[in-house]
Amino acid sequence: MGAQAADGAARNPPESTVKYLLLMQINNAILDALTEQEREVVMTGHQAFLKTIQESGEMISTHALGDPGTSVTVTTRGGETVVTDGPFVEAKEYMGGYYLVDCESKERAVELARMIPDSRIEGLAVEVRPVMFSAGSDM
């Protein structure tokens, strides 16, 4: 892991690796209470983390998600499909984004999650969950 090809590009991880989703749990009240300096630490921390997992070859993708207040939920009630505004459950915390990584073990995935700056802010969290199925052009 982390080996580089002759051209300097990171090599793909070995086939014995496992994909993990590192889910960043966000709470707007906590984020709003951060100082400008603390927000800068979070942003530069994410940049450094991204560089680390790109160079190690463990990164598959990452996405930041919009505020759940802009989402809709599709469900079935009484045999009818219903679309409602907002997230499925009302909570202060919500999934703000994720990193999809390919690494050698759950322990390594936890080690990576600890590098994400959100995990060091009281009240925020990074959930580590194994991926059970993958499909798509970049899988």
N, C-alpha and C positions, 0 to 999 in steps of 0.2 A: 504494500500500500504506500502511496505517496511517491513511488518511483516515477522517474521522468524518462521519456523517450529521448533519443539523440537530438531531436529538434527542439527540446526543452518543453514540449507539451506534456501535460499530465497524462499518464496512461489510465485506461479504464481499470476499475477494481477487479480482482479475481472473481470467477464465477461463483465461488462459495460465499459471496457476500449476501446481505439481506437488505432490502429497502426499508427505511423507516421514515415516517412522517413526523417532523418536529413541529408541532402545532403551537403557535404563539397565542396565548390567552391574554386578551387586552381588557383593560378597564379604563374608560375615558376619564373618570374622576381622578384616578391615580396618575394618568398621563398628564392631565391638565395641571396637576399640582407640582409637576417637575419644574425645576428652574431651567432657564435657557441653557445653562452649562450642563445640567444633567441630560437634557434632550440631545445636546451635541455629543455627549459621551455615548448615548444609545446609538445615534446615527453612525458615528465612526466605528463603534463596536460591531455593528452589522456589516459595514464595509470590510472590516478586518476579518470577520467570520467568513464572509463570502469568499474572500481571497484565499483563506485557509482551506476551505472545502473544495474550491476550484483547483488549487495547486495539488491537493492530495488525491484528486480524481474521485472524491466521494459525492460531489454535488450532481444531482440530476436536474432539479429545477427549484425555483422559489417564486412565490407570488404573495403580494400584499393584497388584502381584500378590502373592499369598501365598507363603510359603516353599515351595520345591519339595519339601520333605520331606512336605508335605501333599497332593501331587499323585499322580496315577496316570498310567501310560502305556498306551495302547491300540495294539497292533501285531498283525501276522499272522505266525505261525510254523508252517510245515508245513501251510498251508491252514486253520489254526485261529486265531481271534481270541483274543488273550491280553491280559489286563489285569494289570499289575504295579504295585506301589507305587513311588512316587518318580519322579524325572525320567528321561528317556531316556538321558542320558549323565551319568556321574559327573564332576563338576568342582567346583572351589572357587567359580567364578564362575557366576552364573545371571542370567537376565533378571528384574529386580526390578520393572520397570514401563516405561511408555512415554508419550511424547507423540506424538500424531498431528497434524501441522501441514500447512498448505497455504501454500507460499511460492513465490517467483518463481524460485529457482534452487538448485542443490546448494550453491553458495557461501553463500547465505543460510541454508540448513538447517544447514550446518557452523557458521556464526556463531551460530545459535540454540543448537546443541548445546554450544558453548563457554560459553554463559550458564548452563547447568545446573550447579549446584554439584558434582555427582558428578564431572564432567569435570576438576575441579581437585584431586581427591584421588588421590594416588599409589595405583595398584592398582585403581582403579575406572575405568569407561569409559562413554562414550555412543557407541553405533554409529548412524550415519546411513545409512538404507536407503530407496531410493525405493519407493513403493507402485505395484504393477503393475496392481492391480484393486481396485475398491471397490464395495461393495454394502451396503445397509442403510438404515434410516430417516433417519440423519443424514448420509448421503453426498450 
